């Protein structure tokens, strides 16, 4: 399950739709619910203790690489919540990725 969630985290360009609204172009990201669900799955796996030490490193790497730079505010907020929980229980893993 963890590998599935990690595969769904990156923003997919094919799910971003551009709609012309007169002189403006509006972007709609259809992948937000998928990314949000993937992060929620990782959060649940972490909370129940289903992640090994190596898996926690992968999750922290995904959070830093994709979650913190996501353009969707709801995904970024969820990412920060997960990062706060991981920091409380496994601060060494977070400290290695701070650079």
TORKOL-4160 file (C-alpha; in steps of 0.2 Angstrom, whole numbers, padded with zeros to 4 digits, m for minus):
99
<pt num="1" X="0000" Y="0000" Z="0000"/>
<pt num="2" X="0014" Y="0012" Z="0004"/>
<pt num="3" X="0022" Y="0010" Z="m0013"/>
<pt num="4" X="0005" Y="0014" Z="m0021"/>
<pt num="5" X="0003" Y="0029" Z="m0011"/>
<pt num="6" X="0021" Y="0035" Z="m0015"/>
<pt num="7" X="0017" Y="0033" Z="m0033"/>
<pt num="8" X="0002" Y="0044" Z="m0033"/>
<pt num="9" X="0010" Y="0058" Z="m0024"/>
<pt num="10" X="0019" Y="0068" Z="m0039"/>
<pt num="11" X="0008" Y="0080" Z="m0048"/>
<pt num="12" X="0003" Y="0073" Z="m0065"/>
<pt num="13" X="0003" Y="0086" Z="m0079"/>
<pt num="14" X="m0010" Y="0076" Z="m0089"/>
<pt num="15" X="m0023" Y="0079" Z="m0074"/>
<pt num="16" X="m0021" Y="0098" Z="m0076"/>
<pt num="17" X="m0034" Y="0105" Z="m0087"/>
<pt num="18" X="m0033" Y="0123" Z="m0094"/>
<pt num="19" X="m0049" Y="0132" Z="m0097"/>
<pt num="20" X="m0050" Y="0148" Z="m0107"/>
<pt num="21" X="m0061" Y="0161" Z="m0098"/>
<pt num="22" X="m0062" Y="0176" Z="m0110"/>
<pt num="23" X="m0045" Y="0184" Z="m0110"/>
<pt num="24" X="m0039" Y="0173" Z="m0095"/>
<pt num="25" X="m0034" Y="0155" Z="m0093"/>
<pt num="26" X="m0039" Y="0145" Z="m0078"/>
<pt num="27" X="m0030" Y="0129" Z="m0072"/>
<pt num="28" X="m0040" Y="0115" Z="m0064"/>
<pt num="29" X="m0030" Y="0101" Z="m0056"/>
<pt num="30" X="m0040" Y="0085" Z="m0056"/>
<pt num="31" X="m0027" Y="0076" Z="m0047"/>
<pt num="32" X="m0029" Y="0085" Z="m0030"/>
<pt num="33" X="m0041" Y="0071" Z="m0023"/>
<pt num="34" X="m0029" Y="0057" Z="m0028"/>
<pt num="35" X="m0014" Y="0066" Z="m0020"/>
<pt num="36" X="m0024" Y="0071" Z="m0004"/>
<pt num="37" X="m0029" Y="0052" Z="m0002"/>
<pt num="38" X="m0011" Y="0046" Z="m0005"/>
<pt num="39" X="m0005" Y="0058" Z="0009"/>
<pt num="40" X="m0019" Y="0053" Z="0020"/>
<pt num="41" X="m0015" Y="0034" Z="0018"/>
<pt num="42" X="0003" Y="0038" Z="0022"/>
<pt num="43" X="m0002" Y="0047" Z="0037"/>
<pt num="44" X="m0013" Y="0033" Z="0043"/>
<pt num="45" X="0001" Y="0020" Z="0040"/>
<pt num="46" X="0013" Y="0030" Z="0050"/>
<pt num="47" X="0000" Y="0033" Z="0064"/>
<pt num="48" X="m0003" Y="0014" Z="0066"/>
<pt num="49" X="0015" Y="0010" Z="0065"/>
<pt num="50" X="0015" Y="0000" Z="0049"/>
<pt num="51" X="0030" Y="0009" Z="0042"/>
<pt num="52" X="0048" Y="0003" Z="0044"/>
<pt num="53" X="0062" Y="0014" Z="0047"/>
<pt num="54" X="0067" Y="0014" Z="0028"/>
<pt num="55" X="0049" Y="0017" Z="0024"/>
<pt num="56" X="0048" Y="0032" Z="0035"/>
<pt num="57" X="0063" Y="0039" Z="0026"/>
<pt num="58" X="0054" Y="0037" Z="0009"/>
<pt num="59" X="0039" Y="0046" Z="0016"/>
<pt num="60" X="0049" Y="0060" Z="0023"/>
<pt num="61" X="0058" Y="0062" Z="0006"/>
<pt num="62" X="0041" Y="0062" Z="m0003"/>
<pt num="63" X="0034" Y="0075" Z="0008"/>
<pt num="64" X="0049" Y="0086" Z="0006"/>
<pt num="65" X="0050" Y="0083" Z="m0013"/>
<pt num="66" X="0032" Y="0084" Z="m0018"/>
<pt num="67" X="0021" Y="0089" Z="m0004"/>
<pt num="68" X="0029" Y="0105" Z="0002"/>
<pt num="69" X="0030" Y="0112" Z="m0016"/>
<pt num="70" X="0012" Y="0106" Z="m0021"/>
<pt num="71" X="0002" Y="0120" Z="m0028"/>
<pt num="72" X="m0014" Y="0114" Z="m0019"/>
<pt num="73" X="m0016" Y="0122" Z="m0002"/>
<pt num="74" X="m0026" Y="0108" Z="0005"/>
<pt num="75" X="m0012" Y="0095" Z="0000"/>
<pt num="76" X="0001" Y="0107" Z="0007"/>
<pt num="77" X="m0008" Y="0109" Z="0024"/>
<pt num="78" X="m0010" Y="0090" Z="0025"/>
<pt num="79" X="0009" Y="0088" Z="0021"/>
<pt num="80" X="0013" Y="0100" Z="0035"/>
<pt num="81" X="0002" Y="0090" Z="0047"/>
<pt num="82" X="0011" Y="0074" Z="0043"/>
<pt num="83" X="0028" Y="0081" Z="0044"/>
<pt num="84" X="0024" Y="0088" Z="0062"/>
<pt num="85" X="0018" Y="0070" Z="0067"/>
<pt num="86" X="0033" Y="0062" Z="0060"/>
<pt num="87" X="0044" Y="0075" Z="0068"/>
<pt num="88" X="0037" Y="0071" Z="0085"/>
<pt num="89" X="0040" Y="0052" Z="0084"/>
<pt num="90" X="0055" Y="0051" Z="0072"/>
<pt num="91" X="0064" Y="0067" Z="0072"/>
<pt num="92" X="0080" Y="0059" Z="0066"/>
<pt num="93" X="0072" Y="0055" Z="0049"/>
<pt num="94" X="0066" Y="0073" Z="0047"/>
<pt num="95" X="0083" Y="0080" Z="0052"/>
<pt num="96" X="0092" Y="0071" Z="0038"/>
<pt num="97" X="0081" Y="0079" Z="0025"/>
<pt num="98" X="0081" Y="0097" Z="0031"/>
<pt num="99" X="0094" Y="0102" Z="0019"/>
